[in-house]
Amino acid sequence: MISVSSVVKVGDIAIGGNNSICVQSMTNTNTLDTKSTVEQIIRLVNAGCEIVRLTTRNVKEAENLKSIKSELTKNGIEIPLIADIHFNPKVAEVAARYVEKVRINPGNYVDKRKSKTRFSAKEHLQEREKIAHNIEPLLKICKQHKTAIRIGVNHGSLSERILFKYGNTAKGLVESAVEFIEICRSFDFHNLILSMKASHVPMMIEANRLLVSEMQKKGYYYPLHLGVTEAGDGDDGRIKSAAGIGSLLANGIGDTIRVSLTEKPENEIPFAKRLIAKYGKRKKLDLPSVIFNSTKQPEYHLSYNNLESEDLLINATVDFTRLISQKPAKELIVKHNNRDDKTLSDNILQGLGIKYSKAEFIACPSCGRTLFDIEEELKKVKQQTTHLKGLKIAVMGCVVNGLGEMADADYGYVGAGPGKVNL
Ligand code: SF4
């Protein structure tokens, strides 16, 4: 399944079609702190980032995007900016005048949570009409300013209305996006990019594949932004991103990517570039020839020679993820230069949720909403709990996606306010 997309311009960057796959990241500074935000964007640009997203919580932050842009211009930097909006349509309407793209989350943008558990067909339709009414002003502003919109659906923050009808499923993610696409199309707005993100890698892959197939049926060709949310840090975070993003790119799906890591944002860029260099060819790549042993537990044996450690991690993860989508397996043996790499094999099986050999961590990459040093806190939590095999522990900067993504976690560590964490 190769996704053929139309081209959407985000500032001077063309996304989709035959254009090269573009790398994005997100700042984790306070958007009102112009100096720190500009300095971080400059570090991202120097690392090779092509588009930067900024947390935009309120009108004051939306207004400050103008100052950030003008400071960047003074420094000779013209990188397109994206305002990340979750709850407030008015904030999006202000931001859309200053930046090249606005990201909205259909799960909580207009379609707010009402603690309702049942929706009649009539109520479902009424809510949809309300969304159309409330989003129309934003679409007008975006048309006027040539601002693109990303409909960014997250598994952790689907609206209750969508949850009631479709459950917390890949189908629910896709229906949430399709509903917004259709509303935008009804106003003749097509400057759209879509994303389906989840921390559970198989869910992210399934949702993206399903979205491509739904769009193909309907004759829509919007570009896709790929990412695995709350992937965490270190090798674990990189394995989840390689599995989700790399395997989709290797199947010809995806137009722009963000590798989310609970590390400095600029650390995301070299890894994203490696994934694009290997798989961003916009065609379906052949599967490797491997040994598949089905006698006891189905298992794959993958052998590599003379690779750098990050290349080995990427190749083994992406190959295994693609192989199990054809023929499932419960075990993996990775050999490098004829020696077993058991740690890598175990980490890949864990990253894909197949077999757990240590505690599982779900940690957000942090952003301007984060109210504590999540990178440090994650390290501390990991040091104390990694040995607790089978436990799922979430470390989240805030509740925006936190509560949904950590719904099946055994413990959660969530930013609740300045200097305040809920356990
Ligand atoms: Fe930002 Fe983390 Fe909250 Fe997501 S969960 S909005 S990355 S602080």
Residues whose N, C-alpha, C, O or C-beta is under 5 A from the ligand:
A	BS01	SF4	C364 P365 S366 C367 R369 T370 M396 G397 C398 V399 V400 N401 G402
